[in-house]
């Protein structure tokens, strides 16, 4: 299957490790167009590894995750490398609407794993104005990762692309393939 990149933030300048009081992290994002989400990617490290990290795509209310729309499990194979881009497929495709905010949420509650997600922190401007990276602490609730500055988690969202059915000529049924031609002088 071929995947089409739809929305992303790929800035990297820092990693955020999770303390024992952090049970969730999330990145809100706003689709630039309506599409069916099938795959996501993040830069994530996990210890011990390999290990599975549960997550989901949520609707957003007041800038915070509200209702689980679709779940996923991301299998992470390393901890130390910030360049480890990891991908997963959603359990079922999910239609996202243009201009509506959603959240990618990772949930570590009850887990013995240590996780580090990678992203970007900027005190001057918001490099991804369509969302924000936050963490959930059992003692304080949802909060900014470092308390100040605009934090954005590295993420990519994808839809699926397929040439199925293959286009064919209406009268003959012969499969049509795109061709290029040119004249050389």
RAMO-V842494 format. One record per residue. N is the residue number from 1. RES is the residue in one letter. PHI is phi in whole degrees, 0 to 359 (NA if undefined). D_LAST is the distance of its C-alpha to the last C-alpha in Angstrom with 2 decimals. Layout:
N,RES,PHI,D_LAST
N,RES,PHI,D_LAST
//
This chain:
1,X,NA,39.75
2,X,254,37.31
3,X,246,38.83
4,X,249,37.55
5,X,293,38.98
6,X,249,40.75
7,X,224,43.16
8,X,195,43.93
9,X,222,45.57
10,X,241,44.51
11,X,288,46.40
12,X,226,48.66
13,X,215,51.40
14,X,202,54.56
15,X,238,56.22
16,X,239,59.24
17,X,278,61.73
18,X,252,64.28
19,X,277,68.00
20,X,293,70.55
21,X,273,71.08
22,X,273,67.41
23,X,248,66.90
24,X,212,63.64
25,X,225,60.50
26,X,207,58.03
27,X,232,54.89
28,X,278,54.51
29,X,212,51.03
30,X,236,49.67
31,X,301,46.73
32,X,279,43.94
33,X,204,43.40
34,X,282,45.27
35,X,202,44.32
36,X,262,46.01
37,X,281,46.90
38,X,233,46.89
39,X,214,46.46
40,X,231,47.52
41,X,223,47.06
42,X,216,49.22
43,X,262,49.99
44,X,217,53.44
45,X,238,55.82
46,X,215,58.96
47,X,219,62.05
48,X,286,63.20
49,X,229,59.91
50,X,292,58.40
51,X,203,59.93
52,X,260,59.23
53,X,246,59.19
54,X,282,59.99
55,X,200,58.32
56,X,193,57.35
57,X,257,55.54
58,X,242,58.09
59,X,287,58.32
60,X,236,59.34
61,X,225,62.27
62,X,62,63.18
63,X,82,60.54
64,X,236,62.10
65,X,302,61.44
66,X,241,63.34
67,X,239,62.72
68,X,294,61.00
69,X,260,58.11
70,X,199,56.71
71,X,256,57.58
72,X,205,55.74
73,X,232,56.63
74,X,254,54.54
75,X,271,55.00
76,X,252,54.79
77,X,250,54.55
78,X,207,55.31
79,X,235,57.19
80,X,279,56.27
81,X,266,52.51
82,X,289,51.35
83,X,271,47.80
84,X,278,48.86
85,X,279,46.90
86,X,241,48.72
87,X,240,47.65
88,X,210,49.67
89,X,262,49.38
90,X,291,51.77
91,X,299,54.39
92,X,218,53.03
93,X,301,50.03
94,X,227,51.09
95,X,280,49.68
96,X,253,49.55
97,X,261,49.56
98,X,302,47.53
99,X,80,49.72
100,X,261,52.65
101,X,276,53.82
102,X,232,54.33
103,X,228,55.60
104,X,267,54.67
105,X,239,58.12
106,X,252,59.21
107,X,240,62.87
108,X,253,64.82
109,X,307,68.34
110,X,76,70.51
111,X,260,67.93
112,X,262,68.60
113,X,265,65.07
114,X,250,63.99
115,X,237,60.63
116,X,227,58.36
117,X,256,55.52
118,X,243,53.01
119,X,194,51.79
120,X,224,51.79
121,X,240,54.62
122,X,220,54.10
123,X,271,56.97
124,X,264,54.93
125,X,220,52.62
126,X,264,52.06
127,X,292,48.70
128,X,229,48.78
129,X,291,50.66
130,X,276,50.47
131,X,187,53.06
132,X,206,55.46
133,X,261,56.55
134,X,220,60.29
135,X,231,62.89
136,X,247,66.06
137,X,253,69.23
138,X,296,72.36
139,X,267,74.47
140,X,233,72.43
141,X,87,69.91
142,X,289,66.28
143,X,206,65.45
144,X,298,62.70
145,X,302,61.74
146,X,248,63.02
147,X,88,65.04
148,X,204,62.77
149,X,86,59.20
150,X,273,56.28
151,X,252,55.58
152,X,225,52.56
153,X,278,52.14
154,X,298,48.82
155,X,206,47.72
156,X,220,44.80
157,X,240,44.95
158,X,226,42.65
159,X,252,42.14
160,X,257,40.86
161,X,228,37.53
162,X,212,37.10
163,X,264,34.85
164,X,236,37.94
165,X,284,37.99
166,X,292,34.46
167,X,297,32.83
168,X,222,32.76
169,X,292,32.02
170,X,301,35.20
171,X,279,35.72
172,X,260,34.74
173,X,79,35.46
174,X,291,32.31
175,X,294,31.41
176,X,261,28.29
177,X,241,26.13
178,X,294,23.50
179,X,231,19.95
180,X,243,16.63
181,X,218,13.35
182,X,207,9.80
183,X,248,6.45
184,X,258,3.82
185,X,275,0.00
//
